[in-house]
Amino acid sequence: MADSTYHITYKASAAKELRKLDRPTQRRLLAAIEDLAVTPRPDGVKKLKASDDLYRIRVGHYRVVYEILDGKLVVLVLRVAHRRDVYRK
């Protein structure tokens, strides 16, 4: 079953957003993101209306926006931000 594990990749801006956060928040977010490798569409995931492949998970007051590339078995993390900021461009 390890063959169907997804690879997690980060957009540079998402990695930068994650590094700016305090350590406990980083740990919680990273644990949730790592879980996406096994279950890219967990319970509670929201599919974003703007795109066919964009999803959002909630981790406390933070949101992780990501794209699932099923053909390549990749989860691409696009945004990591507080809920009030995550959808702003």
Buried (B, 14 or more C-beta within 10 A) or exposed (E): EEEEEBEBBBBEEBEEBBEEBEEEBBEBBBEBBEEBBEEBEEEEBEEBEEEEEBBBBBBEEBBBBBBBBEEEBBBBBBBBBEEEEBEEE
